[in-house]
Amino acid sequence: MSTSTFECNVAYSVLVNKGLSIDHSDVLSFAEMWEGIRRGSSHPHEFAPYVSDCQILSGSGNRFSRRLTLADGAVHTASGSFLDQDVVIAEGLHVEAITTASGAKTTWFVSRDGSPGSNEDTDIVLNAVYELKMSDVTPGSDQANQITRDYSALALKACRDGIETIREWKRQGRLEKFRVEREAGRVYEGP
């Protein structure tokens, strides 16, 4: 008897500066948004409420392995569970995290609007792509349908909350500290 793997693929694109005038202090630039996503790759517990901790297991810079400790709010994994992931950062393009046990993949990237007359630095979009794979869930089952609904809601919330987290880091001056420390080869750990 063959078993099939349940897959839930979902992607969201959210306008980063929707409704803000170009001179508003809360406007995020492409570089600021990218710095925030980059920070979230090695410190996801500061970025996503469903992650309580992250340990870098090996590697550094743009290629590393991490262990996430999940918190309440994760859809498919219990609080306190671990997820090991291999992370690859394509500078200025995307952050991709692949869960080693299942092959599930999360990809975050910032893109430019591209519409005629758009500002390439501030008319930007945060894109989040989630590819969930689970071998212990039957495709088409009530459980699979519930996971699809919950995971889609979590993905959209993560995208929207990610923008607001990065915006808050900018207000607090932390985003600039992250950049300075990263460029100096150090990791900013302060508040």
mmCIF file of the C-alpha atoms, coordinates in Angstrom:
data_MODEL
# 
_entry.id   MODEL 
# 
loop_
_atom_site.group_PDB 
_atom_site.id 
_atom_site.type_symbol 
_atom_site.label_atom_id 
_atom_site.label_alt_id 
_atom_site.label_comp_id 
_atom_site.label_asym_id 
_atom_site.label_entity_id 
_atom_site.label_seq_id 
_atom_site.pdbx_PDB_ins_code 
_atom_site.Cartn_x 
_atom_site.Cartn_y 
_atom_site.Cartn_z 
_atom_site.occupancy 
_atom_site.B_iso_or_equiv 
_atom_site.pdbx_formal_charge 
_atom_site.auth_seq_id 
_atom_site.auth_comp_id 
_atom_site.auth_asym_id 
_atom_site.auth_atom_id 
_atom_site.pdbx_PDB_model_num 
ATOM 1   C CA . MET A 1 1   ? 0.000   0.000  0.000   1.00 0.00 ? 1   MET A CA 1 
ATOM 2   C CA . SER A 1 2   ? 1.465   3.352  -0.986  1.00 0.00 ? 2   SER A CA 1 
ATOM 3   C CA . THR A 1 3   ? 1.239   6.401  1.186   1.00 0.00 ? 3   THR A CA 1 
ATOM 4   C CA . SER A 1 4   ? 0.958   9.839  -0.282  1.00 0.00 ? 4   SER A CA 1 
ATOM 5   C CA . THR A 1 5   ? 2.338   13.048 1.108   1.00 0.00 ? 5   THR A CA 1 
ATOM 6   C CA . PHE A 1 6   ? 0.025   15.931 1.887   1.00 0.00 ? 6   PHE A CA 1 
ATOM 7   C CA . GLU A 1 7   ? 1.267   19.158 0.337   1.00 0.00 ? 7   GLU A CA 1 
ATOM 8   C CA . CYS A 1 8   ? -0.026  22.640 1.027   1.00 0.00 ? 8   CYS A CA 1 
ATOM 9   C CA . ASN A 1 9   ? 1.446   25.348 -1.190  1.00 0.00 ? 9   ASN A CA 1 
ATOM 10  C CA . VAL A 1 10  ? 0.554   28.958 -0.513  1.00 0.00 ? 10  VAL A CA 1 
ATOM 11  C CA . ALA A 1 11  ? 2.035   32.312 -1.523  1.00 0.00 ? 11  ALA A CA 1 
ATOM 12  C CA . TYR A 1 12  ? 1.209   35.871 -0.570  1.00 0.00 ? 12  TYR A CA 1 
ATOM 13  C CA . SER A 1 13  ? 2.398   39.225 -1.861  1.00 0.00 ? 13  SER A CA 1 
ATOM 14  C CA . VAL A 1 14  ? 1.768   42.287 0.300   1.00 0.00 ? 14  VAL A CA 1 
ATOM 15  C CA . LEU A 1 15  ? 2.453   45.902 -0.671  1.00 0.00 ? 15  LEU A CA 1 
ATOM 16  C CA . VAL A 1 16  ? 4.970   47.156 1.883   1.00 0.00 ? 16  VAL A CA 1 
ATOM 17  C CA . ASN A 1 17  ? 4.144   50.874 1.859   1.00 0.00 ? 17  ASN A CA 1 
ATOM 18  C CA . LYS A 1 18  ? 0.488   50.798 0.844   1.00 0.00 ? 18  LYS A CA 1 
ATOM 19  C CA . GLY A 1 19  ? -1.282  54.004 1.840   1.00 0.00 ? 19  GLY A CA 1 
ATOM 20  C CA . LEU A 1 20  ? 1.873   55.841 2.980   1.00 0.00 ? 20  LEU A CA 1 
ATOM 21  C CA . SER A 1 21  ? 3.079   58.984 1.235   1.00 0.00 ? 21  SER A CA 1 
ATOM 22  C CA . ILE A 1 22  ? 6.673   58.794 -0.009  1.00 0.00 ? 22  ILE A CA 1 
ATOM 23  C CA . ASP A 1 23  ? 7.878   61.252 2.656   1.00 0.00 ? 23  ASP A CA 1 
ATOM 24  C CA . HIS A 1 24  ? 6.221   59.443 5.575   1.00 0.00 ? 24  HIS A CA 1 
ATOM 25  C CA . SER A 1 25  ? 8.755   58.324 8.192   1.00 0.00 ? 25  SER A CA 1 
ATOM 26  C CA . ASP A 1 26  ? 7.311   54.786 8.220   1.00 0.00 ? 26  ASP A CA 1 
ATOM 27  C CA . VAL A 1 27  ? 8.049   54.171 4.521   1.00 0.00 ? 27  VAL A CA 1 
ATOM 28  C CA . LEU A 1 28  ? 10.458  51.266 4.106   1.00 0.00 ? 28  LEU A CA 1 
ATOM 29  C CA . SER A 1 29  ? 12.975  51.235 1.266   1.00 0.00 ? 29  SER A CA 1 
ATOM 30  C CA . PHE A 1 30  ? 13.996  48.134 -0.652  1.00 0.00 ? 30  PHE A CA 1 
ATOM 31  C CA . ALA A 1 31  ? 17.302  48.059 1.272   1.00 0.00 ? 31  ALA A CA 1 
ATOM 32  C CA . GLU A 1 32  ? 15.559  48.390 4.645   1.00 0.00 ? 32  GLU A CA 1 
ATOM 33  C CA . MET A 1 33  ? 13.072  45.665 3.837   1.00 0.00 ? 33  MET A CA 1 
ATOM 34  C CA . TRP A 1 34  ? 15.854  43.380 2.657   1.00 0.00 ? 34  TRP A CA 1 
ATOM 35  C CA . GLU A 1 35  ? 17.892  44.047 5.820   1.00 0.00 ? 35  GLU A CA 1 
ATOM 36  C CA . GLY A 1 36  ? 14.873  43.053 7.898   1.00 0.00 ? 36  GLY A CA 1 
ATOM 37  C CA . ILE A 1 37  ? 14.302  39.832 5.983   1.00 0.00 ? 37  ILE A CA 1 
ATOM 38  C CA . ARG A 1 38  ? 17.988  38.999 6.232   1.00 0.00 ? 38  ARG A CA 1 
ATOM 39  C CA . ARG A 1 39  ? 17.843  39.557 10.011  1.00 0.00 ? 39  ARG A CA 1 
ATOM 40  C CA . GLY A 1 40  ? 14.766  37.354 10.253  1.00 0.00 ? 40  GLY A CA 1 
ATOM 41  C CA . SER A 1 41  ? 16.645  34.482 8.616   1.00 0.00 ? 41  SER A CA 1 
ATOM 42  C CA . SER A 1 42  ? 19.076  34.091 11.514  1.00 0.00 ? 42  SER A CA 1 
ATOM 43  C CA . HIS A 1 43  ? 16.790  35.478 14.239  1.00 0.00 ? 43  HIS A CA 1 
ATOM 44  C CA . PRO A 1 44  ? 13.297  34.237 13.309  1.00 0.00 ? 44  PRO A CA 1 
ATOM 45  C CA . HIS A 1 45  ? 12.243  34.287 16.964  1.00 0.00 ? 45  HIS A CA 1 
ATOM 46  C CA . GLU A 1 46  ? 12.418  38.108 16.741  1.00 0.00 ? 46  GLU A CA 1 
ATOM 47  C CA . PHE A 1 47  ? 10.380  38.034 13.543  1.00 0.00 ? 47  PHE A CA 1 
ATOM 48  C CA . ALA A 1 48  ? 7.705   35.361 13.921  1.00 0.00 ? 48  ALA A CA 1 
ATOM 49  C CA . PRO A 1 49  ? 5.656   34.789 17.090  1.00 0.00 ? 49  PRO A CA 1 
ATOM 50  C CA . TYR A 1 50  ? 5.345   31.068 16.359  1.00 0.00 ? 50  TYR A CA 1 
ATOM 51  C CA . VAL A 1 51  ? 9.142   30.651 16.774  1.00 0.00 ? 51  VAL A CA 1 
ATOM 52  C CA . SER A 1 52  ? 10.465  30.868 20.335  1.00 0.00 ? 52  SER A CA 1 
ATOM 53  C CA . ASP A 1 53  ? 14.168  30.300 19.669  1.00 0.00 ? 53  ASP A CA 1 
ATOM 54  C CA . CYS A 1 54  ? 16.722  29.711 16.932  1.00 0.00 ? 54  CYS A CA 1 
ATOM 55  C CA . GLN A 1 55  ? 20.118  28.084 17.158  1.00 0.00 ? 55  GLN A CA 1 
ATOM 56  C CA . ILE A 1 56  ? 22.613  28.294 14.282  1.00 0.00 ? 56  ILE A CA 1 
ATOM 57  C CA . LEU A 1 57  ? 23.991  24.756 13.980  1.00 0.00 ? 57  LEU A CA 1 
ATOM 58  C CA . SER A 1 58  ? 26.621  25.277 11.286  1.00 0.00 ? 58  SER A CA 1 
ATOM 59  C CA . GLY A 1 59  ? 27.676  27.591 8.516   1.00 0.00 ? 59  GLY A CA 1 
ATOM 60  C CA . SER A 1 60  ? 27.519  31.361 8.473   1.00 0.00 ? 60  SER A CA 1 
ATOM 61  C CA . GLY A 1 61  ? 26.784  34.338 6.282   1.00 0.00 ? 61  GLY A CA 1 
ATOM 62  C CA . ASN A 1 62  ? 24.593  33.386 3.340   1.00 0.00 ? 62  ASN A CA 1 
ATOM 63  C CA . ARG A 1 63  ? 24.469  29.630 3.959   1.00 0.00 ? 63  ARG A CA 1 
ATOM 64  C CA . PHE A 1 64  ? 23.762  28.021 7.308   1.00 0.00 ? 64  PHE A CA 1 
ATOM 65  C CA . SER A 1 65  ? 21.770  25.375 9.157   1.00 0.00 ? 65  SER A CA 1 
ATOM 66  C CA . ARG A 1 66  ? 19.446  26.385 11.958  1.00 0.00 ? 66  ARG A CA 1 
ATOM 67  C CA . ARG A 1 67  ? 17.250  24.694 14.557  1.00 0.00 ? 67  ARG A CA 1 
ATOM 68  C CA . LEU A 1 68  ? 13.959  26.414 15.308  1.00 0.00 ? 68  LEU A CA 1 
ATOM 69  C CA . THR A 1 69  ? 12.078  25.862 18.532  1.00 0.00 ? 69  THR A CA 1 
ATOM 70  C CA . LEU A 1 70  ? 8.415   26.391 17.798  1.00 0.00 ? 70  LEU A CA 1 
ATOM 71  C CA . ALA A 1 71  ? 6.053   28.319 20.054  1.00 0.00 ? 71  ALA A CA 1 
ATOM 72  C CA . ASP A 1 72  ? 2.281   28.419 20.283  1.00 0.00 ? 72  ASP A CA 1 
ATOM 73  C CA . GLY A 1 73  ? 0.656   29.382 17.021  1.00 0.00 ? 73  GLY A CA 1 
ATOM 74  C CA . ALA A 1 74  ? 2.526   27.036 14.686  1.00 0.00 ? 74  ALA A CA 1 
ATOM 75  C CA . VAL A 1 75  ? -0.111  25.256 12.617  1.00 0.00 ? 75  VAL A CA 1 
ATOM 76  C CA . HIS A 1 76  ? 1.382   21.856 11.969  1.00 0.00 ? 76  HIS A CA 1 
ATOM 77  C CA . THR A 1 77  ? 3.873   21.364 14.792  1.00 0.00 ? 77  THR A CA 1 
ATOM 78  C CA . ALA A 1 78  ? 3.429   21.383 18.559  1.00 0.00 ? 78  ALA A CA 1 
ATOM 79  C CA . SER A 1 79  ? 4.879   24.095 20.773  1.00 0.00 ? 79  SER A CA 1 
ATOM 80  C CA . GLY A 1 80  ? 8.366   23.114 21.919  1.00 0.00 ? 80  GLY A CA 1 
ATOM 81  C CA . SER A 1 81  ? 9.042   21.004 18.815  1.00 0.00 ? 81  SER A CA 1 
ATOM 82  C CA . PHE A 1 82  ? 12.203  21.491 16.789  1.00 0.00 ? 82  PHE A CA 1 
ATOM 83  C CA . LEU A 1 83  ? 12.572  22.075 13.056  1.00 0.00 ? 83  LEU A CA 1 
ATOM 84  C CA . ASP A 1 84  ? 16.010  21.801 11.476  1.00 0.00 ? 84  ASP A CA 1 
ATOM 85  C CA . GLN A 1 85  ? 16.399  23.870 8.331   1.00 0.00 ? 85  GLN A CA 1 
ATOM 86  C CA . ASP A 1 86  ? 19.066  24.643 5.771   1.00 0.00 ? 86  ASP A CA 1 
ATOM 87  C CA . VAL A 1 87  ? 19.004  28.340 4.886   1.00 0.00 ? 87  VAL A CA 1 
ATOM 88  C CA . VAL A 1 88  ? 20.349  29.932 1.719   1.00 0.00 ? 88  VAL A CA 1 
ATOM 89  C CA . ILE A 1 89  ? 20.387  33.695 1.215   1.00 0.00 ? 89  ILE A CA 1 
ATOM 90  C CA . ALA A 1 90  ? 20.690  35.031 -2.322  1.00 0.00 ? 90  ALA A CA 1 
ATOM 91  C CA . GLU A 1 91  ? 21.721  38.593 -1.492  1.00 0.00 ? 91  GLU A CA 1 
ATOM 92  C CA . GLY A 1 92  ? 19.073  41.126 -2.444  1.00 0.00 ? 92  GLY A CA 1 
ATOM 93  C CA . LEU A 1 93  ? 16.892  38.381 -3.914  1.00 0.00 ? 93  LEU A CA 1 
ATOM 94  C CA . HIS A 1 94  ? 15.531  35.854 -1.423  1.00 0.00 ? 94  HIS A CA 1 
ATOM 95  C CA . VAL A 1 95  ? 15.895  33.885 1.789   1.00 0.00 ? 95  VAL A CA 1 
ATOM 96  C CA . GLU A 1 96  ? 15.042  30.213 1.405   1.00 0.00 ? 96  GLU A CA 1 
ATOM 97  C CA . ALA A 1 97  ? 14.713  27.770 4.312   1.00 0.00 ? 97  ALA A CA 1 
ATOM 98  C CA . ILE A 1 98  ? 14.292  24.047 3.637   1.00 0.00 ? 98  ILE A CA 1 
ATOM 99  C CA . THR A 1 99  ? 13.179  21.762 6.464   1.00 0.00 ? 99  THR A CA 1 
ATOM 100 C CA . THR A 1 100 ? 15.607  18.848 6.377   1.00 0.00 ? 100 THR A CA 1 
ATOM 101 C CA . ALA A 1 101 ? 13.173  16.157 7.581   1.00 0.00 ? 101 ALA A CA 1 
ATOM 102 C CA . SER A 1 102 ? 10.366  16.832 5.098   1.00 0.00 ? 102 SER A CA 1 
ATOM 103 C CA . GLY A 1 103 ? 11.703  19.003 2.295   1.00 0.00 ? 103 GLY A CA 1 
ATOM 104 C CA . ALA A 1 104 ? 9.140   21.698 3.139   1.00 0.00 ? 104 ALA A CA 1 
ATOM 105 C CA . LYS A 1 105 ? 10.322  25.086 1.941   1.00 0.00 ? 105 LYS A CA 1 
ATOM 106 C CA . THR A 1 106 ? 9.761   28.702 2.927   1.00 0.00 ? 106 THR A CA 1 
ATOM 107 C CA . THR A 1 107 ? 10.947  31.495 0.650   1.00 0.00 ? 107 THR A CA 1 
ATOM 108 C CA . TRP A 1 108 ? 10.738  35.222 1.393   1.00 0.00 ? 108 TRP A CA 1 
ATOM 109 C CA . PHE A 1 109 ? 11.706  37.919 -1.063  1.00 0.00 ? 109 PHE A CA 1 
ATOM 110 C CA . VAL A 1 110 ? 11.201  41.598 -1.770  1.00 0.00 ? 110 VAL A CA 1 
ATOM 111 C CA . SER A 1 111 ? 10.248  42.629 -5.277  1.00 0.00 ? 111 SER A CA 1 
ATOM 112 C CA . ARG A 1 112 ? 9.744   45.947 -6.998  1.00 0.00 ? 112 ARG A CA 1 
ATOM 113 C CA . ASP A 1 113 ? 6.306   46.959 -8.268  1.00 0.00 ? 113 ASP A CA 1 
ATOM 114 C CA . GLY A 1 114 ? 7.324   47.458 -11.910 1.00 0.00 ? 114 GLY A CA 1 
ATOM 115 C CA . SER A 1 115 ? 4.238   49.470 -12.837 1.00 0.00 ? 115 SER A CA 1 
ATOM 116 C CA . PRO A 1 116 ? 4.835   52.515 -15.055 1.00 0.00 ? 116 PRO A CA 1 
ATOM 117 C CA . GLY A 1 117 ? 5.678   55.488 -12.850 1.00 0.00 ? 117 GLY A CA 1 
ATOM 118 C CA . SER A 1 118 ? 6.422   53.405 -9.767  1.00 0.00 ? 118 SER A CA 1 
ATOM 119 C CA . ASN A 1 119 ? 9.299   54.240 -7.435  1.00 0.00 ? 119 ASN A CA 1 
ATOM 120 C CA . GLU A 1 120 ? 11.715  51.290 -7.546  1.00 0.00 ? 120 GLU A CA 1 
ATOM 121 C CA . ASP A 1 121 ? 12.966  51.972 -4.034  1.00 0.00 ? 121 ASP A CA 1 
ATOM 122 C CA . THR A 1 122 ? 9.664   52.308 -2.179  1.00 0.00 ? 122 THR A CA 1 
ATOM 123 C CA . ASP A 1 123 ? 6.946   50.740 -4.352  1.00 0.00 ? 123 ASP A CA 1 
ATOM 124 C CA . ILE A 1 124 ? 7.928   47.312 -3.125  1.00 0.00 ? 124 ILE A CA 1 
ATOM 125 C CA . VAL A 1 125 ? 6.208   44.052 -2.318  1.00 0.00 ? 125 VAL A CA 1 
ATOM 126 C CA . LEU A 1 126 ? 6.989   41.426 0.321   1.00 0.00 ? 126 LEU A CA 1 
ATOM 127 C CA . ASN A 1 127 ? 6.450   37.953 -1.085  1.00 0.00 ? 127 ASN A CA 1 
ATOM 128 C CA . ALA A 1 128 ? 6.199   34.841 1.067   1.00 0.00 ? 128 ALA A CA 1 
ATOM 129 C CA . VAL A 1 129 ? 6.006   31.366 -0.447  1.00 0.00 ? 129 VAL A CA 1 
ATOM 130 C CA . TYR A 1 130 ? 5.307   28.346 1.734   1.00 0.00 ? 130 TYR A CA 1 
ATOM 131 C CA . GLU A 1 131 ? 5.567   24.738 0.570   1.00 0.00 ? 131 GLU A CA 1 
ATOM 132 C CA . LEU A 1 132 ? 4.412   22.483 3.409   1.00 0.00 ? 132 LEU A CA 1 
ATOM 133 C CA . LYS A 1 133 ? 4.890   18.708 3.129   1.00 0.00 ? 133 LYS A CA 1 
ATOM 134 C CA . MET A 1 134 ? 3.509   16.245 5.666   1.00 0.00 ? 134 MET A CA 1 
ATOM 135 C CA . SER A 1 135 ? 3.641   12.462 5.434   1.00 0.00 ? 135 SER A CA 1 
ATOM 136 C CA . ASP A 1 136 ? 1.301   11.819 8.374   1.00 0.00 ? 136 ASP A CA 1 
ATOM 137 C CA . VAL A 1 137 ? -1.723  13.646 6.908   1.00 0.00 ? 137 VAL A CA 1 
ATOM 138 C CA . THR A 1 138 ? -4.016  12.171 4.257   1.00 0.00 ? 138 THR A CA 1 
ATOM 139 C CA . PRO A 1 139 ? -4.565  14.498 1.284   1.00 0.00 ? 139 PRO A CA 1 
ATOM 140 C CA . GLY A 1 140 ? -8.218  15.546 0.990   1.00 0.00 ? 140 GLY A CA 1 
ATOM 141 C CA . SER A 1 141 ? -9.024  14.618 4.592   1.00 0.00 ? 141 SER A CA 1 
ATOM 142 C CA . ASP A 1 142 ? -10.753 16.952 7.036   1.00 0.00 ? 142 ASP A CA 1 
ATOM 143 C CA . GLN A 1 143 ? -7.400  17.319 8.788   1.00 0.00 ? 143 GLN A CA 1 
ATOM 144 C CA . ALA A 1 144 ? -5.697  18.288 5.511   1.00 0.00 ? 144 ALA A CA 1 
ATOM 145 C CA . ASN A 1 145 ? -8.409  20.828 4.736   1.00 0.00 ? 145 ASN A CA 1 
ATOM 146 C CA . GLN A 1 146 ? -8.108  22.356 8.216   1.00 0.00 ? 146 GLN A CA 1 
ATOM 147 C CA . ILE A 1 147 ? -4.309  22.558 7.927   1.00 0.00 ? 147 ILE A CA 1 
ATOM 148 C CA . THR A 1 148 ? -4.704  24.262 4.534   1.00 0.00 ? 148 THR A CA 1 
ATOM 149 C CA . ARG A 1 149 ? -7.028  26.898 6.011   1.00 0.00 ? 149 ARG A CA 1 
ATOM 150 C CA . ASP A 1 150 ? -4.889  27.439 9.107   1.00 0.00 ? 150 ASP A CA 1 
ATOM 151 C CA . TYR A 1 151 ? -1.587  27.438 7.234   1.00 0.00 ? 151 TYR A CA 1 
ATOM 152 C CA . SER A 1 152 ? -2.874  29.935 4.669   1.00 0.00 ? 152 SER A CA 1 
ATOM 153 C CA . ALA A 1 153 ? -4.002  32.258 7.472   1.00 0.00 ? 153 ALA A CA 1 
ATOM 154 C CA . LEU A 1 154 ? -0.647  31.853 9.240   1.00 0.00 ? 154 LEU A CA 1 
ATOM 155 C CA . ALA A 1 155 ? 1.282   32.611 6.030   1.00 0.00 ? 155 ALA A CA 1 
ATOM 156 C CA . LEU A 1 156 ? -0.669  35.797 5.331   1.00 0.00 ? 156 LEU A CA 1 
ATOM 157 C CA . LYS A 1 157 ? -0.351  36.927 8.954   1.00 0.00 ? 157 LYS A CA 1 
ATOM 158 C CA . ALA A 1 158 ? 3.405   36.207 8.895   1.00 0.00 ? 158 ALA A CA 1 
ATOM 159 C CA . CYS A 1 159 ? 3.783   38.327 5.764   1.00 0.00 ? 159 CYS A CA 1 
ATOM 160 C CA . ARG A 1 160 ? 1.820   41.273 7.168   1.00 0.00 ? 160 ARG A CA 1 
ATOM 161 C CA . ASP A 1 161 ? 3.386   41.010 10.629  1.00 0.00 ? 161 ASP A CA 1 
ATOM 162 C CA . GLY A 1 162 ? 6.857   40.744 9.077   1.00 0.00 ? 162 GLY A CA 1 
ATOM 163 C CA . ILE A 1 163 ? 6.402   44.124 7.412   1.00 0.00 ? 163 ILE A CA 1 
ATOM 164 C CA . GLU A 1 164 ? 5.216   45.705 10.651  1.00 0.00 ? 164 GLU A CA 1 
ATOM 165 C CA . THR A 1 165 ? 8.084   44.139 12.625  1.00 0.00 ? 165 THR A CA 1 
ATOM 166 C CA . ILE A 1 166 ? 10.632  45.559 10.182  1.00 0.00 ? 166 ILE A CA 1 
ATOM 167 C CA . ARG A 1 167 ? 8.868   48.935 10.300  1.00 0.00 ? 167 ARG A CA 1 
ATOM 168 C CA . GLU A 1 168 ? 9.073   48.874 14.115  1.00 0.00 ? 168 GLU A CA 1 
ATOM 169 C CA . TRP A 1 169 ? 12.778  47.953 13.960  1.00 0.00 ? 169 TRP A CA 1 
ATOM 170 C CA . LYS A 1 170 ? 13.281  51.036 11.764  1.00 0.00 ? 170 LYS A CA 1 
ATOM 171 C CA . ARG A 1 171 ? 11.433  53.277 14.257  1.00 0.00 ? 171 ARG A CA 1 
ATOM 172 C CA . GLN A 1 172 ? 13.579  51.922 17.092  1.00 0.00 ? 172 GLN A CA 1 
ATOM 173 C CA . GLY A 1 173 ? 16.837  52.379 15.157  1.00 0.00 ? 173 GLY A CA 1 
ATOM 174 C CA . ARG A 1 174 ? 17.506  48.639 15.337  1.00 0.00 ? 174 ARG A CA 1 
ATOM 175 C CA . LEU A 1 175 ? 17.377  48.114 11.572  1.00 0.00 ? 175 LEU A CA 1 
ATOM 176 C CA . GLU A 1 176 ? 20.334  50.447 11.072  1.00 0.00 ? 176 GLU A CA 1 
ATOM 177 C CA . LYS A 1 177 ? 22.217  48.742 13.920  1.00 0.00 ? 177 LYS A CA 1 
ATOM 178 C CA . PHE A 1 178 ? 21.624  45.355 12.262  1.00 0.00 ? 178 PHE A CA 1 
ATOM 179 C CA . ARG A 1 179 ? 23.115  46.689 9.010   1.00 0.00 ? 179 ARG A CA 1 
ATOM 180 C CA . VAL A 1 180 ? 26.159  48.293 10.658  1.00 0.00 ? 180 VAL A CA 1 
ATOM 181 C CA . GLU A 1 181 ? 26.941  45.204 12.726  1.00 0.00 ? 181 GLU A CA 1 
ATOM 182 C CA . ARG A 1 182 ? 26.450  42.836 9.780   1.00 0.00 ? 182 ARG A CA 1 
ATOM 183 C CA . GLU A 1 183 ? 28.728  44.924 7.557   1.00 0.00 ? 183 GLU A CA 1 
ATOM 184 C CA . ALA A 1 184 ? 31.339  44.935 10.336  1.00 0.00 ? 184 ALA A CA 1 
ATOM 185 C CA . GLY A 1 185 ? 31.125  41.138 10.526  1.00 0.00 ? 185 GLY A CA 1 
ATOM 186 C CA . ARG A 1 186 ? 29.383  41.097 13.883  1.00 0.00 ? 186 ARG A CA 1 
ATOM 187 C CA . VAL A 1 187 ? 25.852  40.132 14.839  1.00 0.00 ? 187 VAL A CA 1 
ATOM 188 C CA . TYR A 1 188 ? 23.793  42.729 16.663  1.00 0.00 ? 188 TYR A CA 1 
ATOM 189 C CA . GLU A 1 189 ? 22.156  41.012 19.644  1.00 0.00 ? 189 GLU A CA 1 
ATOM 190 C CA . GLY A 1 190 ? 20.914  44.064 21.557  1.00 0.00 ? 190 GLY A CA 1 
ATOM 191 C CA . PRO A 1 191 ? 17.358  45.233 22.110  1.00 0.00 ? 191 PRO A CA 1 
# 
